Amino acid sequence: MKHLRDFFSVLNTKTKRTQVAIAAVCMLIGVLIVTQLRVHQTASQALQAATESDLSQIVNNLDSEINALRAEAADLRLQLFKIERASNDSGAILKETSKNLDKLKVIAGLTKVDGPGIRVLITDEDRLLNSYDLIDIISELRNGRAEAISINGIRVVIKTGITQNGGNIFIDRKSVSPPYEVLAIGDPEALHKALVIAGGIRDMLYPLPGVSLYINKEADISINAMVSKNPE
């Protein structure tokens, strides 16, 4: 009997503890519900008690915050636009710089050039032509916007020296003799017109005995890069 009483006593104790725990939880839930209701009620009463001036101030404050957020968003969009533009500009600058570098290499004769142009064959049976005649031909081709020029396989650039010693003509100290083959890359029509223009180089060479000038327009001409000079 004693053990049975002890068992019921423990059972009653555990039951009471469980009931107390459940009651505490229910009380806590109730407090939370009441607190939430009071908060809503207080807020509602505050709004109801607010004057028209107070409500107007609240609206103005909200408008100010919205405008500030809009201004910040606009500023961020502007910064993003500037970053994207700077990135695009950098790409464009690099592209243009690379393009200009390629042009400079062509002008300096550092790269091989392929493209449409003209092939000019100049005969000189009596060797009447001099260095100035070749210089005049080059000048006319440059006026026709030639991108690259060569004479008898020698690349001609701005610094190329064309000289004469007696009856011998030299291009960068290399002797050349007729017939002269002149290649020029550019617009074939423009280059052709530059050589046949009235009063131009063709009219000047035509009267000379044994001198003939033949011009052919070609779709594909190749001019090699300038051969590097060995250091003296």
BAFI-3210 file (N, C-alpha, C; in Angstrom, 3 decimals, decimal comma, padded with zeros to 6 digits):
// residues 232
n [1|2|3|4|5|6|7|8|9|10|11|12|13|14|15|16|17|18|19|20|21|22|23|24|25|26|27|28|29|30|31|32|33|34|35|36|37|38|39|40|41|42|43|44|45|46|47|48|49|50|51|52|53|54|55|56|57|58|59|60|61|62|63|64|65|66|67|68|69|70|71|72|73|74|75|76|77|78|79|80|81|82|83|84|85|86|87|88|89|90|91|92|93|94|95|96|97|98|99|100|101|102|103|104|105|106|107|108|109|110|111|112|113|114|115|116|117|118|119|120|121|122|123|124|125|126|127|128|129|130|131|132|133|134|135|136|137|138|139|140|141|142|143|144|145|146|147|148|149|150|151|152|153|154|155|156|157|158|159|160|161|162|163|164|165|166|167|168|169|170|171|172|173|174|175|176|177|178|179|180|181|182|183|184|185|186|187|188|189|190|191|192|193|194|195|196|197|198|199|200|201|202|203|204|205|206|207|208|209|210|211|212|213|214|215|216|217|218|219|220|221|222|223|224|225|226|227|228|229|230|231|232]
n.u [000,813|001,941|003,866|002,144|000,819|002,968|003,495|001,186|001,489|003,811|002,913|000,858|002,413|003,979|001,880|000,865|003,047|003,138|000,680|001,123|003,145|001,784|-000,123|001,484|002,534|000,209|-000,526|001,596|001,202|-001,231|-000,528|001,124|-000,734|-002,492|-000,760|-000,047|-002,543|-002,981|-000,924|-001,688|-004,094|-003,220|-001,711|-003,728|-005,367|-003,579|-003,334|-005,956|-006,173|-004,431|-003,920|-005,021|-002,877|-000,768|-001,024|-000,564|002,084|003,231|002,731|004,249|006,791|007,024|006,904|009,268|011,157|010,652|011,318|014,026|014,956|014,369|016,084|018,541|018,456|018,424|020,930|022,563|021,939|022,985|025,712|026,189|025,698|027,810|029,979|029,557|029,716|032,340|033,647|032,899|033,984|036,674|037,108|036,595|038,591|040,889|040,527|040,597|043,173|044,691|044,022|045,132|047,787|048,299|048,052|050,234|052,302|052,063|052,595|055,226|056,353|056,640|055,093|053,718|051,649|048,523|046,193|043,833|044,966|047,375|049,553|052,468|054,418|057,425|059,289|062,635|064,560|066,828|067,850|067,113|065,684|065,750|066,539|064,755|062,539|061,478|060,888|058,885|056,882|056,293|055,336|053,002|051,515|051,196|049,621|047,373|046,516|047,908|048,442|050,596|053,783|056,026|059,144|060,577|060,523|061,443|060,486|058,931|058,996|058,247|060,729|062,430|065,264|065,931|068,320|070,905|073,746|075,784|074,819|073,378|070,692|069,669|067,917|067,487|070,242|070,437|071,002|069,000|067,535|066,159|063,714|061,312|059,342|056,538|054,614|051,515|049,310|045,930|043,015|042,238|041,161|041,542|044,328|045,093|044,046|045,634|048,079|047,575|046,549|045,934|048,756|050,307|052,566|052,609|052,244|054,569|056,550|055,950|056,952|059,624|062,119|062,020|060,839|058,192|054,986|053,055|049,976|048,209|045,217|044,624|043,084|044,233|047,120|050,387|052,632|055,734|057,096|059,398|062,791|064,924|067,681|071,107|073,110|075,569]
n.v [-001,203|001,152|001,630|001,990|004,312|006,039|005,951|007,126|009,547|010,588|010,568|012,406|014,640|014,967|015,358|017,769|019,414|019,342|020,484|023,018|023,911|023,946|025,815|028,049|028,432|028,966|031,317|032,983|033,077|034,330|036,812|037,791|038,003|039,866|042,009|042,548|043,287|045,567|047,172|047,570|048,821|051,097|052,334|052,794|054,478|056,581|057,511|058,241|060,201|062,037|065,254|067,143|068,615|067,144|064,722|065,709|066,443|063,946|062,772|064,513|063,934|061,273|061,680|063,106|061,164|059,323|060,865|061,248|058,625|058,178|060,052|058,999|056,559|057,502|058,697|056,457|055,119|056,948|056,794|054,145|054,359|056,046|054,406|052,267|053,711|054,642|052,228|051,386|053,514|053,140|050,732|051,560|053,478|051,909|050,294|052,192|053,165|050,880|050,611|052,975|052,458|050,315|051,654|053,380|051,545|050,588|052,934|053,328|051,199|048,751|046,516|043,938|044,605|044,055|044,293|046,031|047,907|049,533|048,525|049,637|049,912|051,077|051,866|052,520|052,914|054,327|055,217|057,711|058,723|060,177|060,409|062,285|062,010|059,553|060,271|062,158|060,484|058,945|060,972|061,741|059,398|059,335|061,579|060,520|059,075|056,693|053,763|052,122|051,767|050,505|050,138|048,302|046,140|047,259|048,645|051,749|054,426|057,298|058,216|057,179|057,304|058,583|058,704|059,844|058,929|059,859|058,072|056,268|055,198|055,225|053,619|053,993|053,478|051,268|050,050|050,656|049,787|050,377|048,171|049,937|048,741|049,726|049,465|050,139|050,402|050,971|052,948|051,919|053,484|056,147|056,213|055,716|057,981|059,908|059,566|059,964|062,456|065,555|067,298|066,088|063,527|061,547|062,974|064,421|062,495|061,309|062,585|061,815|059,966|056,431|056,030|054,678|054,319|052,152|051,311|049,275|048,330|046,506|043,908|042,676|043,213|042,735|043,991|043,833|044,105|046,656|045,978|045,365|047,411|046,604|047,355|049,855]
n.w [000,000|000,732|-001,313|-003,451|-002,710|-002,772|-005,501|-006,634|-005,495|-006,671|-009,275|-009,078|-008,528|-010,857|-012,601|-011,709|-012,204|-014,980|-015,545|-014,522|-016,214|-018,666|-018,112|-017,724|-020,279|-021,697|-020,442|-021,218|-023,971|-023,968|-022,878|-024,913|-026,999|-025,976|-025,643|-028,310|-029,332|-027,838|-028,759|-031,448|-030,892|-029,581|-031,569|-033,408|-031,931|-031,632|-034,234|-034,638|-032,769|-033,752|-035,093|-037,958|-038,825|-037,760|-039,179|-041,728|-041,445|-041,068|-043,560|-045,131|-044,187|-045,001|-047,770|-048,110|-047,433|-049,476|-051,728|-051,194|-051,397|-054,082|-055,253|-054,486|-055,815|-058,458|-058,524|-058,220|-060,600|-062,389|-061,762|-062,493|-065,237|-065,969|-065,365|-067,158|-069,549|-069,408|-069,550|-072,125|-073,587|-073,051|-074,352|-076,983|-077,300|-077,077|-079,292|-081,372|-080,979|-081,540|-084,215|-085,292|-084,729|-086,410|-088,850|-088,684|-088,704|-091,298|-092,758|-091,976|-093,180|-091,924|-091,986|-094,061|-096,878|-098,345|-101,015|-103,197|-106,093|-108,202|-110,896|-112,252|-115,109|-116,207|-118,911|-120,070|-122,351|-123,214|-120,908|-119,793|-117,710|-114,442|-110,886|-109,895|-111,511|-110,668|-108,061|-108,556|-109,569|-107,310|-105,626|-106,996|-106,710|-103,959|-103,688|-104,740|-102,628|-101,940|-100,087|-099,714|-101,296|-103,751|-105,498|-107,948|-106,157|-103,805|-100,808|-100,431|-098,308|-096,195|-095,291|-097,129|-099,192|-102,385|-104,712|-106,999|-108,870|-111,228|-113,994|-112,608|-110,536|-107,147|-104,562|-101,276|-101,146|-102,729|-105,884|-108,719|-111,826|-115,147|-116,729|-114,676|-112,123|-110,578|-107,748|-106,225|-103,536|-102,943|-103,696|-106,837|-108,974|-108,105|-107,884|-110,500|-111,824|-110,633|-111,891|-114,593|-114,900|-116,532|-117,631|-115,796|-114,495|-116,504|-118,881|-118,818|-119,146|-121,537|-123,988|-124,022|-125,684|-126,056|-123,634|-121,844|-120,298|-118,584|-117,206|-114,994|-113,514|-110,590|-108,644|-106,489|-104,887|-103,626|-101,291|-099,862|-096,500|-095,422|-095,785|-093,105|-092,274|-092,030|-089,213|-089,447]
ca.u [000,000|002,832|004,427|001,070|000,601|004,121|003,351|000,162|002,011|004,712|002,078|000,180|003,414|004,276|000,701|000,799|004,105|002,712|-000,406|001,710|003,848|000,789|-000,748|002,450|002,584|-001,042|-000,468|002,531|000,523|-002,255|000,133|001,563|-001,901|-003,005|000,216|-000,190|-003,795|-002,823|-000,079|-002,550|-005,086|-002,516|-001,389|-004,979|-005,781|-002,649|-003,717|-007,248|-005,995|-003,579|-004,616|-004,778|-001,508|000,140|-001,102|000,101|003,525|003,610|002,750|005,408|007,994|007,072|007,254|010,687|011,913|010,491|012,122|015,438|015,238|014,380|017,320|019,643|018,354|018,852|022,382|023,166|021,788|023,948|027,040|026,262|025,823|029,171|030,891|029,367|030,236|033,804|034,090|032,750|034,949|037,998|037,190|036,677|039,919|041,863|040,317|041,091|044,627|045,219|043,849|046,133|049,095|048,420|048,310|051,608|053,182|052,008|053,309|056,653|056,820|057,010|054,240|053,328|050,337|047,825|044,952|043,725|045,845|047,829|050,909|052,971|055,679|058,042|060,475|063,565|065,579|068,037|068,206|066,968|065,033|066,636|065,922|063,639|061,362|060,894|060,316|057,625|055,899|055,900|054,536|051,666|050,806|050,809|048,477|046,234|046,280|048,471|048,739|051,932|054,411|057,332|059,773|061,439|060,546|061,944|059,415|059,201|058,288|058,527|062,152|063,222|066,095|066,129|069,445|071,502|075,189|076,019|073,643|072,796|069,712|069,720|066,828|068,100|071,595|070,372|070,931|067,851|067,679|064,921|062,407|060,920|058,003|056,035|053,367|050,868|048,051|044,963|041,891|042,807|040,706|042,204|045,754|045,205|043,822|046,772|049,193|047,207|045,960|046,514|049,913|050,975|053,804|052,547|052,465|055,975|057,432|055,534|057,792|060,982|062,285|062,305|060,174|056,764|054,387|051,888|049,277|047,192|044,481|044,553|042,267|045,031|048,558|051,087|053,891|056,403|057,592|060,726|063,864|065,705|069,052|072,112|073,808|076,890]
ca.v [000,000|002,309|001,865|002,483|005,716|006,805|006,055|008,136|010,849|011,042|010,835|013,680|015,706|015,150|015,915|019,168|020,129|019,464|021,459|024,339|024,280|024,274|027,078|029,128|028,649|029,621|032,688|033,719|033,318|035,335|038,104|038,229|038,406|041,117|043,069|042,895|044,016|046,892|047,952|047,979|049,767|052,338|052,969|053,280|055,643|057,682|058,080|058,894|061,398|062,999|066,353|067,242|069,117|066,016|063,819|066,378|066,349|062,551|062,602|065,249|063,165|060,123|062,191|063,464|059,914|058,759|061,679|060,962|057,312|058,343|060,752|058,050|055,598|058,209|058,866|055,145|054,858|057,811|056,217|052,938|054,816|056,550|053,262|051,566|054,564|054,625|050,928|051,402|054,463|052,520|049,770|052,311|054,102|050,855|049,871|053,258|053,195|049,742|050,930|053,979|051,811|049,547|052,621|053,856|050,461|050,574|054,120|053,127|050,063|047,652|045,355|043,629|045,158|043,423|044,966|046,505|049,029|049,568|048,087|050,543|049,499|052,226|051,501|053,636|052,258|055,147|055,615|059,168|059,106|060,385|060,171|063,207|061,459|058,546|061,007|062,742|059,400|058,629|062,095|061,657|058,267|059,748|062,478|059,627|058,375|055,346|053,287|051,529|051,892|049,860|050,259|047,141|045,300|047,989|049,403|053,187|055,104|058,728|058,482|056,529|058,219|058,252|059,552|059,514|059,118|059,660|057,527|055,234|055,637|054,404|053,727|053,573|052,996|050,073|050,451|050,176|050,101|050,115|048,816|050,132|048,261|050,476|048,942|051,051|049,879|052,020|052,959|051,872|054,616|057,365|056,130|055,852|059,384|060,699|059,454|060,363|063,793|066,439|068,055|065,311|062,805|060,845|063,956|064,844|061,417|060,872|063,045|061,286|058,769|055,157|055,976|054,337|054,128|051,276|051,244|048,237|048,264|045,121|043,712|042,157|043,483|042,480|044,735|043,336|045,094|047,181|045,140|046,071|047,677|046,142|048,478|050,088]
ca.w [000,000|000,801|-002,653|-004,297|-002,354|-003,302|-006,956|-006,911|-005,057|-007,741|-010,436|-008,849|-008,618|-012,277|-013,247|-011,327|-012,924|-016,367|-015,585|-014,301|-017,445|-019,682|-017,705|-017,962|-021,720|-022,092|-019,934|-022,057|-025,253|-023,729|-022,718|-026,231|-027,777|-025,411|-025,949|-029,726|-029,497|-027,256|-029,663|-032,558|-030,393|-029,284|-032,844|-033,990|-031,158|-031,916|-035,522|-034,486|-031,957|-034,456|-035,751|-039,402|-038,993|-037,497|-040,323|-042,842|-041,198|-041,315|-045,012|-045,652|-043,851|-045,911|-049,097|-048,093|-047,476|-050,827|-052,642|-050,922|-051,986|-055,533|-055,611|-054,321|-056,920|-059,670|-058,437|-058,492|-062,035|-063,078|-061,565|-063,326|-066,621|-066,161|-065,375|-068,432|-070,620|-069,310|-070,051|-073,585|-074,132|-072,971|-075,448|-078,244|-077,365|-077,364|-080,682|-082,242|-080,833|-082,290|-085,634|-085,646|-084,686|-087,655|-089,929|-088,545|-089,150|-092,766|-093,243|-091,727|-093,967|-091,031|-092,215|-095,426|-097,199|-099,462|-101,353|-104,580|-106,434|-109,605|-111,232|-113,282|-115,727|-116,882|-119,687|-120,297|-123,168|-123,318|-119,527|-119,707|-116,458|-113,303|-109,573|-109,701|-112,193|-109,768|-106,925|-109,027|-109,660|-105,934|-105,128|-107,597|-106,097|-102,612|-103,864|-104,977|-101,362|-101,914|-098,740|-099,739|-102,622|-103,904|-106,816|-108,176|-104,956|-102,633|-100,160|-100,383|-097,227|-096,143|-095,080|-098,173|-099,973|-103,798|-105,136|-108,292|-108,995|-112,648|-114,662|-111,744|-109,541|-105,941|-103,587|-100,009|-101,474|-103,574|-107,284|-109,493|-113,252|-115,905|-116,522|-113,274|-111,770|-109,421|-107,196|-105,279|-102,991|-102,633|-104,634|-108,193|-109,787|-107,645|-108,215|-111,956|-112,155|-110,156|-112,835|-115,957|-114,889|-117,554|-117,156|-114,753|-114,755|-117,783|-119,950|-118,754|-119,624|-122,876|-125,105|-123,952|-126,532|-125,369|-122,318|-121,912|-118,972|-118,678|-115,917|-114,877|-112,245|-110,119|-107,442|-105,370|-105,001|-102,367|-101,129|-098,651|-095,536|-095,703|-095,271|-092,096|-092,644|-091,082|-088,601|-090,033]
c.u [000,850|003,394|003,375|000,795|001,725|003,992|002,345|000,639|002,924|003,920|001,379|001,146|003,738|003,109|000,573|001,845|003,715|001,623|000,126|002,417|002,876|000,139|000,176|002,522|001,351|-001,051|000,429|001,905|-000,510|-001,665|000,561|000,400|-002,426|-002,079|000,080|-001,450|-003,683|-001,961|-000,885|-003,543|-004,447|-002,190|-002,640|-005,471|-004,900|-003,013|-005,043|-007,120|-005,169|-004,429|-004,314|-003,376|-000,495|000,157|-000,402|001,616|004,040|003,719|003,953|006,705|008,147|007,457|008,743|011,565|011,849|011,341|013,617|015,845|015,290|015,664|018,515|019,650|018,818|020,363|023,107|023,077|022,791|025,368|027,231|026,434|027,241|030,182|030,794|029,942|031,756|034,361|034,018|033,772|036,353|038,184|037,348|038,046|040,981|041,759|040,879|042,616|045,284|045,142|044,905|047,535|049,336|048,716|049,753|052,608|053,223|052,806|054,825|057,225|057,183|056,187|053,957|051,910|049,770|046,544|044,921|044,652|046,197|049,255|051,367|054,319|056,219|059,304|061,333|064,771|066,892|068,498|068,200|066,358|066,067|065,866|064,718|062,369|060,673|060,244|058,980|056,525|055,380|054,997|053,120|050,855|050,365|049,648|047,204|045,913|046,733|048,826|050,140|052,457|055,720|057,824|060,782|061,626|061,049|060,811|059,827|058,345|058,735|060,023|063,046|063,995|066,279|067,173|069,986|072,996|075,563|074,745|072,937|071,862|069,730|068,489|067,340|069,414|071,603|070,158|069,707|068,050|066,379|064,930|062,067|059,492|057,577|054,690|052,818|049,534|047,178|043,785|042,441|042,416|041,431|043,681|045,978|045,049|045,006|047,930|048,859|046,582|046,680|047,626|050,695|052,188|053,774|052,813|053,919|056,904|057,155|056,475|059,189|061,101|062,641|061,651|058,682|056,265|053,091|051,272|048,197|046,533|044,330|043,779|043,082|046,514|049,181|052,413|054,509|056,827|058,998|061,779|064,695|067,146|069,990|072,854|075,207|077,941]
c.v [001,258|002,650|002,448|003,953|006,601|007,019|007,134|009,524|011,445|011,415|012,172|014,851|016,016|015,791|017,393|019,998|020,362|020,513|022,877|024,825|024,708|025,610|028,261|029,467|029,385|031,075|033,555|034,058|034,412|036,725|038,670|038,737|039,745|042,275|043,526|043,710|045,432|047,795|048,468|049,047|051,127|053,092|053,556|054,521|056,857|058,349|058,824|060,212|062,462|064,053|066,330|067,734|068,005|065,051|064,409|066,298|064,940|062,284|063,306|064,507|061,955|060,551|062,527|062,209|059,287|059,526|061,421|059,630|057,394|059,030|059,822|057,030|056,238|058,390|057,562|054,788|055,684|057,263|054,973|053,315|055,297|055,406|052,507|052,375|054,573|053,322|050,882|052,330|053,873|051,518|050,462|052,944|053,074|050,400|050,898|053,349|052,069|049,995|051,931|053,384|051,003|050,477|053,111|052,797|050,383|051,738|053,953|051,944|048,849|046,397|045,172|044,131|044,440|044,192|045,397|047,685|049,010|049,052|048,942|050,028|050,671|051,737|052,740|053,073|053,036|055,675|057,142|059,624|059,280|060,183|061,074|062,724|060,404|059,214|061,628|061,678|059,043|059,721|062,047|060,521|058,606|060,735|061,690|058,755|056,917|054,964|052,715|051,570|051,108|050,084|049,132|046,313|045,991|048,847|050,872|053,806|056,563|059,012|057,835|057,573|057,723|059,229|059,071|059,819|058,798|059,193|056,474|055,844|054,659|054,690|053,132|052,841|051,687|050,516|049,829|050,615|049,761|048,702|048,890|049,619|048,950|049,877|049,950|050,456|051,040|051,892|052,992|053,065|055,896|057,365|056,312|057,317|060,256|060,673|059,993|061,754|064,689|067,296|067,340|064,560|062,084|061,799|064,424|063,788|061,031|061,337|062,412|060,020|057,537|055,023|055,704|054,061|053,342|051,125|050,172|048,314|046,804|045,042|043,266|042,351|043,254|043,238|044,318|044,475|045,525|046,292|045,941|046,234|047,125|047,333|048,630|050,152]
c.w [000,000|-000,560|-003,588|-004,032|-002,895|-004,804|-007,311|-006,531|-006,122|-008,971|-010,282|-008,983|-010,070|-012,999|-012,953|-012,082|-014,384|-016,510|-015,411|-015,561|-018,528|-019,375|-017,985|-019,446|-022,190|-021,647|-020,817|-023,400|-025,092|-023,589|-024,070|-027,070|-027,284|-025,738|-027,389|-029,981|-028,961|-028,139|-030,835|-032,113|-030,124|-030,565|-033,478|-033,267|-031,441|-033,229|-035,425|-033,731|-032,663|-035,135|-037,237|-039,682|-038,784|-038,675|-041,539|-042,698|-041,473|-042,815|-045,630|-045,384|-044,760|-047,321|-049,183|-048,185|-048,870|-051,834|-052,450|-051,528|-053,507|-056,003|-055,508|-055,450|-058,230|-059,689|-058,733|-059,970|-062,837|-062,949|-062,427|-064,786|-066,911|-066,227|-066,696|-069,590|-070,619|-069,852|-071,568|-074,238|-074,125|-074,103|-076,790|-078,414|-077,713|-078,817|-081,647|-082,177|-081,615|-083,794|-086,101|-085,659|-085,950|-088,833|-089,891|-088,998|-090,671|-093,332|-093,081|-092,500|-093,145|-091,253|-093,709|-095,666|-098,424|-099,738|-102,804|-104,829|-107,908|-109,707|-112,421|-113,798|-116,545|-117,598|-119,920|-121,054|-123,216|-121,958|-119,385|-118,379|-115,342|-111,994|-109,347|-110,390|-111,312|-108,548|-107,321|-109,106|-108,262|-105,363|-105,686|-106,973|-104,671|-102,662|-104,129|-103,783|-101,395|-100,477|-098,647|-101,170|-102,610|-105,337|-106,953|-106,891|-103,704|-102,063|-100,032|-099,284|-097,186|-096,050|-096,143|-098,977|-101,401|-104,346|-106,479|-108,264|-110,435|-113,315|-113,831|-110,704|-108,370|-105,074|-102,285|-100,278|-102,251|-105,008|-107,957|-110,942|-113,966|-116,489|-115,031|-113,074|-110,470|-109,008|-106,196|-104,845|-102,541|-103,571|-106,062|-109,055|-109,405|-108,006|-109,716|-112,372|-111,750|-111,149|-114,227|-116,007|-115,891|-116,951|-116,078|-115,262|-116,097|-118,943|-119,972|-119,344|-121,076|-123,992|-125,130|-124,803|-125,704|-124,011|-122,522|-120,503|-119,139|-117,277|-115,972|-113,499|-111,855|-108,811|-106,240|-105,654|-103,632|-102,358|-099,801|-097,745|-095,924|-095,058|-094,295|-092,564|-091,578|-090,507|-089,182|-088,939]
res [m|k|h|l|r|d|f|f|s|v|l|n|t|k|t|k|r|t|q|v|a|i|a|a|v|c|m|l|i|g|v|l|i|v|t|q|l|r|v|h|q|t|a|s|q|a|l|q|a|a|t|e|s|d|l|s|q|i|v|n|n|l|d|s|e|i|n|a|l|r|a|e|a|a|d|l|r|l|q|l|f|k|i|e|r|a|s|n|d|s|g|a|i|l|k|e|t|s|k|n|l|d|k|l|k|v|i|a|g|l|t|k|v|d|g|p|g|i|r|v|l|i|t|d|e|d|r|l|l|n|s|y|d|l|i|d|i|i|s|e|l|r|n|g|r|a|e|a|i|s|i|n|g|i|r|v|v|i|k|t|g|i|t|q|n|g|g|n|i|f|i|d|r|k|s|v|s|p|p|y|e|v|l|a|i|g|d|p|e|a|l|h|k|a|l|v|i|a|g|g|i|r|d|m|l|y|p|l|p|g|v|s|l|y|i|n|k|e|a|d|i|s|i|n|a|m|v|s|k|n|p|e]
***
